[in-house]
Amino acid sequence: MRTVDLIHRKRDGEELSVDEIRYLVEGYTQELIPDYQLSAFLMAVFFSGMTDREVGALTDCIVRSGQTVDLSDIPGLKVDKHSTGGVGDKTSLIAAPLAAAAGAVVPMISGRALGHTGGTLDKLEAIPGFRTNLTIEEFHQQLLQHGLAFIGQTPEIAPADGKLYSLRDATATVESIPLIASSIMSKKLAAGIDGLILDVKVGAGAFIKRQVDARRLAQMMVAIGRRMDKRVQALITDMNQPLGFAIGNALEVMEVSQTLQNAGPVDLTRLSLELAARMVFLAKVAPTLDEAREAVQNCLLNGAGYRKFRDVIQAQGGNPQVLDRFELLPNATGVREIVSPRAGFVSAIDAEDIGRASAMIGAGRDRKEDAIDHAVGVILEVKVGQRADLGAVLCRLYYTKDERVEDAAQLVEDAFRISTHAPEERELILEVVG
């Protein structure tokens, strides 16, 4: 079996066998197949797609590339949440503590920034001292004690996905629906979960631009989970404008703190509550979805979710005081204001342009080995539908290095559309699958 032959066949749209997919996954994981050949294969998949059988085989091979975590001795159903990637999407840091505070056990395996979108691990690592590289034993112990742990991929958990994840980011193949589905589901299934709520983003700031494709991805992941006898649901949510006001790692941690204290943006709060409620429902902590919604709402209002996040930060080596004292987080040294060129209504904010600008000044990666600047990012001052006067501040760029700031500022300026009439209000949650 030769790698080049499999690349050729996938390039031409042929279906690969389980053994052929296993050969590619094992060969790359064991460094027998070089980056440049797997890059070519990923690009072939990007253009030619994969059948459901191929996606199932790829997911299974990635799961089997490491060990499956055994959480069976922890009482209750274990439920995770995952987003397909958005701009300003920090819901994991809000929904997970709320769900855990309401009684769900949440083993959260998270990822890093991909393309123009942020990563949960990068946000958490903006907190001084916070460790995402827990061992499996530490992960297990923290779930027993706190009911919530955030962890990155370890050498034991789906190691093939860890390698492929970085390569996808550096080869412009992030948006491939089969690769997204297998990546997400493999690491979730390897983490020993019983249930999973998926937030499938669609729109300008998402990897998936069309709702029909988002629905296909959601259905594909729900089907993979059900074949493995897991409780899985997916929400398809709008990502045409950034979620909340903050984009950038430390800036988003600040907004998470505000939201868990019931002082966050309306859109972010609403979506986080719905995701948390569905996690609680899938964990069978509440018998109905309405009762689950009431439970997580109470955990927001009485501060239980906020306290849970503080406890987890401390348990994972971080300084929980950052949630009250934002000066303890990384802070930018420069600020650039973007003002409205005319009076009118904000009719659109291109989330992808905002995400690209934030990544450009250091909040994301151009190459897989790039370091993240946790301090930088963008704070919106207005959202779609609000009125802006001539010269009013639309947003602020926070940076630590001067290079690329002008280009980023131009990108952000171009992201805003100012119109004479207010736009129609868009739904945030578009569909439920599963």
C-alpha positions in Angstrom: 0.0 0.0 0.0 1.4 3.4 -1.0 0.4 6.7 0.4 0.6 8.5 -3.0 -1.8 6.0 -4.5 -4.4 6.7 -1.8 -4.0 10.4 -2.3 -4.5 9.9 -6.0 -7.7 7.9 -5.5 -9.2 10.3 -3.0 -8.3 13.2 -5.3 -10.4 11.5 -7.9 -13.3 11.0 -5.6 -13.0 7.3 -4.9 -14.0 5.7 -1.6 -11.2 4.3 0.5 -11.5 1.1 2.6 -11.3 0.9 6.4 -7.9 -0.7 6.0 -6.7 2.1 3.8 -7.9 4.8 6.2 -6.3 2.9 9.1 -3.0 2.8 7.1 -3.0 6.6 6.7 -4.0 7.4 10.3 -1.5 4.9 11.8 1.2 5.9 9.4 0.9 9.6 10.2 0.6 9.1 13.9 3.8 6.9 13.9 5.6 9.5 11.7 6.0 7.0 8.9 4.0 9.4 6.6 5.3 13.0 6.3 3.4 16.2 6.8 3.5 17.0 3.1 1.7 13.8 2.1 -1.0 14.0 4.7 -1.4 17.7 3.7 -2.1 16.5 0.2 -4.6 13.9 1.5 -6.4 16.5 3.6 -6.7 18.7 0.6 -8.0 15.8 -1.5 -10.7 15.2 1.2 -11.5 18.9 1.2 -12.4 18.9 -2.5 -13.7 15.3 -2.9 -15.4 14.7 0.5 -15.9 11.4 2.2 -18.7 8.9 2.4 -20.5 8.2 5.7 -18.6 4.9 5.9 -15.3 6.6 5.4 -16.1 9.2 8.1 -17.1 6.5 10.5 -13.9 4.6 9.8 -11.8 7.7 10.2 -13.4 8.5 13.5 -12.9 5.0 14.8 -9.3 4.9 13.7 -8.6 8.2 15.4 -10.3 6.9 18.7 -8.2 3.7 18.5 -5.0 5.7 18.0 -4.9 6.1 21.8 -6.8 5.0 24.8 -10.4 5.5 25.8 -10.8 7.1 29.2 -12.8 5.1 31.7 -15.1 7.3 33.8 -17.5 4.5 34.7 -16.8 4.8 38.5 -17.9 8.4 38.6 -21.7 8.5 39.4 -24.0 9.9 36.8 -23.9 10.4 33.0 -21.0 12.3 31.7 -21.9 15.0 29.2 -19.6 17.3 27.2 -20.3 20.3 24.9 -18.5 21.3 21.7 -18.6 24.2 19.2 -17.5 23.9 15.6 -15.8 27.2 16.0 -16.9 30.8 16.0 -15.7 34.4 16.7 -16.2 35.5 20.3 -17.6 32.1 21.1 -16.7 31.5 24.8 -19.9 29.6 25.7 -17.9 26.5 26.9 -16.5 28.5 29.8 -20.0 29.5 30.8 -22.2 26.5 29.9 -19.9 23.9 31.4 -19.7 25.6 34.9 -23.5 26.2 34.9 -24.2 22.5 33.9 -21.8 21.2 36.5 -23.3 23.5 39.2 -26.7 22.0 38.3 -25.4 18.5 38.9 -24.1 17.3 35.5 -20.6 15.7 35.3 -18.7 17.5 32.5 -15.5 16.1 31.2 -14.5 18.8 28.7 -11.9 17.9 26.1 -11.2 21.2 24.3 -9.2 22.4 21.4 -7.1 25.4 20.3 -7.7 28.2 17.8 -8.3 27.2 14.2 -8.1 29.7 11.4 -10.0 32.9 12.4 -11.8 31.2 15.3 -10.7 31.1 18.9 -9.9 28.0 21.0 -11.1 27.1 24.5 -7.7 26.0 25.6 -6.1 29.3 24.5 -8.7 31.3 26.4 -8.1 29.2 29.6 -4.4 29.6 29.3 -4.8 33.4 29.4 -5.5 32.8 33.1 -2.0 32.8 34.8 -1.0 29.4 36.0 -4.0 27.5 34.5 -3.0 24.0 33.5 -4.8 22.4 30.6 -2.3 19.5 30.3 -3.7 17.4 33.1 -2.8 13.8 33.2 -5.7 11.3 32.8 -5.4 10.5 36.6 -5.7 14.3 37.5 -8.6 14.7 35.0 -10.4 11.7 36.6 -9.8 13.0 40.2 -11.0 16.5 39.4 -14.2 15.2 37.9 -14.8 13.2 41.1 -14.2 16.3 43.2 -15.7 19.1 41.2 -17.8 17.5 38.4 -16.0 19.6 35.8 -12.5 19.5 34.3 -11.0 21.2 31.2 -8.3 19.3 29.4 -6.5 19.4 26.1 -5.6 16.3 24.1 -3.1 14.2 26.0 -0.8 11.7 24.3 -3.3 9.1 25.4 -6.5 10.6 24.0 -6.9 10.4 20.2 -3.3 11.3 19.5 -3.9 11.1 15.7 -6.4 13.9 16.0 -4.0 16.1 17.9 -1.6 15.9 15.0 -4.2 16.3 12.3 -5.8 19.2 14.1 -2.7 21.3 13.8 -2.1 20.3 10.2 -5.6 21.2 9.2 -5.1 24.7 10.6 -1.9 25.2 8.6 -3.2 23.7 5.3 -6.5 25.6 4.8 -8.5 22.4 5.2 -10.3 23.4 8.4 -13.7 23.8 6.8 -14.0 20.2 5.5 -17.2 18.7 6.9 -15.9 15.1 7.1 -12.7 16.3 8.8 -14.6 18.5 11.3 -17.0 15.6 12.1 -14.3 13.0 12.7 -12.1 15.4 14.7 -14.8 16.4 17.1 -16.4 13.1 17.6 -13.2 11.1 17.9 -11.8 13.0 20.9 -15.2 13.2 22.5 -15.8 9.5 22.2 -12.3 8.8 23.5 -13.0 10.9 26.6 -15.6 8.4 28.0 -18.7 10.6 27.6 -22.3 9.4 27.7 -23.8 12.5 26.0 -22.8 15.4 23.9 -24.3 18.8 23.0 -23.0 20.2 19.7 -23.1 23.9 18.8 -22.8 23.9 15.0 -22.0 27.5 13.9 -23.2 28.8 10.5 -22.6 32.1 8.7 -19.9 34.6 7.9 -17.8 33.9 11.0 -18.2 30.1 10.9 -16.3 27.5 8.9 -19.7 26.4 7.6 -21.2 29.2 5.6 -24.5 27.6 4.4 -27.2 26.3 6.7 -27.7 23.2 4.5 -24.1 22.2 5.1 -24.4 22.9 8.8 -27.4 20.6 9.0 -25.4 17.9 7.1 -22.5 18.2 9.6 -24.9 18.2 12.6 -26.6 15.1 11.2 -23.3 13.4 10.5 -22.0 13.9 14.1 -25.3 13.0 15.7 -25.3 9.7 13.7 -21.8 8.9 14.7 -22.7 9.4 18.3 -25.8 7.3 18.1 -24.0 4.4 16.4 -21.8 4.5 19.6 -24.9 4.5 21.8 -24.4 8.1 23.0 -27.0 10.7 23.7 -26.3 13.5 21.2 -28.0 16.7 20.2 -26.9 19.6 18.0 -28.0 23.2 17.8 -27.4 25.1 14.6 -26.6 28.7 15.6 -26.0 31.9 13.8 -22.4 33.2 13.5 -22.8 36.1 11.1 -21.7 38.6 13.8 -19.4 37.9 16.8 -21.0 36.3 19.8 -20.9 38.8 22.7 -18.6 41.9 22.6 -15.2 40.4 23.3 -12.9 38.7 20.8 -9.5 37.6 22.0 -8.4 35.3 24.8 -8.0 37.3 28.0 -10.7 39.7 26.8 -13.1 36.8 26.5 -12.2 35.5 30.0 -13.3 38.9 31.3 -16.6 38.6 29.5 -17.1 35.1 30.8 -16.7 36.4 34.3 -19.3 39.1 33.7 -21.7 36.6 32.1 -21.4 34.2 35.0 -22.3 37.1 37.3 -25.4 37.7 35.2 -24.0 40.9 33.7 -23.0 39.6 30.2 -24.3 40.3 26.7 -27.8 39.1 25.9 -26.9 36.9 23.0 -24.0 35.1 24.8 -26.1 34.6 28.0 -29.0 33.2 26.1 -27.0 30.7 24.1 -24.9 29.6 27.1 -28.0 29.0 29.1 -29.6 26.9 26.4 -26.5 24.8 25.9 -26.1 24.3 29.6 -29.8 23.3 29.9 -29.4 20.7 27.2 -26.3 19.3 28.9 -28.3 18.9 32.1 -31.1 17.3 30.3 -28.9 14.8 28.4 -27.2 13.9 31.7 -30.7 13.0 33.0 -30.3 15.4 36.0 -33.6 17.0 35.1 -36.5 15.0 33.7 -37.6 17.6 31.2 -35.8 20.3 29.2 -37.9 23.0 30.8 -36.8 21.9 34.3 -33.2 21.8 33.1 -33.6 25.4 31.9 -34.9 26.4 35.3 -32.0 24.7 37.0 -29.3 26.4 35.1 -31.0 29.7 35.3 -31.0 29.4 39.0 -27.3 28.5 39.0 -26.7 31.7 37.1 -28.8 33.9 39.3 -27.5 32.5 42.7 -23.9 32.5 41.6 -23.3 28.7 41.7 -22.0 28.6 38.1 -19.6 31.5 38.9 -18.3 29.8 42.0 -17.9 26.5 40.1 -15.7 28.2 37.6 -13.6 29.8 40.4 -13.2 26.4 42.0 -12.1 24.7 38.8 -9.6 27.5 38.0 -8.0 27.0 41.4 -8.0 23.2 41.1 -6.2 23.5 37.7 -3.5 25.8 39.1 -4.9 29.1 38.0 -5.6 32.2 40.0 -9.3 32.6 40.5 -8.9 36.2 41.5 -8.7 37.0 37.8 -12.5 36.8 37.6 -12.7 39.8 39.9 -9.4 41.6 39.2 -9.0 41.8 35.4 -5.6 43.5 35.8 -4.2 40.1 36.8 -4.9 38.9 33.2 -2.6 39.7 30.3 -3.3 43.2 29.2 -2.6 45.0 25.9 -0.3 48.0 25.8 -1.9 49.7 22.8 -5.5 50.6 21.7 -6.9 51.7 18.3 -10.4 53.0 18.0 -12.5 52.3 14.9 -15.2 55.0 14.4 -18.4 55.1 12.3 -17.9 56.9 9.0 -21.6 58.0 9.0 -24.7 58.0 11.1 -27.1 55.1 10.8 -27.8 51.6 11.9 -25.3 48.8 12.1 -26.7 46.4 9.6 -23.9 43.8 9.6 -20.6 43.0 11.4 -18.6 40.4 9.4 -17.5 38.0 12.1 -14.8 36.4 9.9 -13.1 39.8 9.3 -13.2 40.5 13.0 -11.7 37.1 13.8 -9.1 37.5 11.1 -8.1 40.9 12.4 -7.8 39.6 15.9 -5.7 36.6 14.8 -3.6 39.0 12.7 -2.4 41.0 15.8 -1.6 37.8 17.7 -4.8 36.2 19.1 -4.6 33.3 16.6 -2.0 31.4 14.6 -0.7 31.6 11.0 1.4 28.4 11.5 0.9 25.5 13.9 4.0 26.4 15.9 3.0 30.1 16.4 2.6 31.4 20.0 -0.6 33.1 21.0 -0.6 36.6 22.5 -3.3 36.3 25.1 -3.7 40.0 25.7 -4.8 41.2 22.3 -8.1 41.3 20.5 -11.2 43.3 19.7 -14.0 44.8 21.9 -17.1 45.7 20.1 -19.0 48.8 21.3 -22.1 48.1 19.1 -24.0 45.1 17.8 -26.1 44.6 14.7 -29.3 46.6 14.9 -28.0 49.4 17.1 -27.7 53.0 16.0 -24.3 54.6 15.6 -23.7 58.4 15.3 -21.1 59.9 12.9 -17.7 59.4 14.6 -19.1 57.1 17.3 -16.7 54.3 18.4 -17.7 51.0 16.8 -15.0 48.9 18.4 -11.5 49.0 19.8 -8.4 47.0 18.8 -6.1 46.0 21.7 -2.6 45.1 20.7 1.0 44.7 22.1 3.0 45.0 18.8 2.7 47.7 16.2 3.2 45.6 13.2 0.0 44.5 11.3 -2.1 46.9 13.4 -2.9 49.1 10.4 -3.9 46.1 8.3 -6.0 44.7 11.1 -7.7 48.1 11.7 -8.6 48.3 8.0 -10.1 44.8 8.1 -12.2 45.6 11.1 -13.4 48.9 9.6 -14.5 47.0 6.5 -16.4 44.5 8.6 -19.0 47.1 9.7 -21.9 48.0 7.5 -23.8 51.2 8.3 -27.3 51.6 6.8 -30.1 54.1 6.9 -32.6 51.5 8.1 -32.5 49.0 10.9 -32.0 45.4 9.7 -34.4 42.6 10.4 -33.7 40.8 13.7 -32.0 37.4 13.1 -32.7 34.2 15.1 -29.7 33.1 17.2 -30.7 29.4 17.4 -31.7 28.3 13.9 -32.4 24.5 14.3 -32.2 21.6 16.7 -30.9 18.3 15.3 -31.3 15.0 17.2 
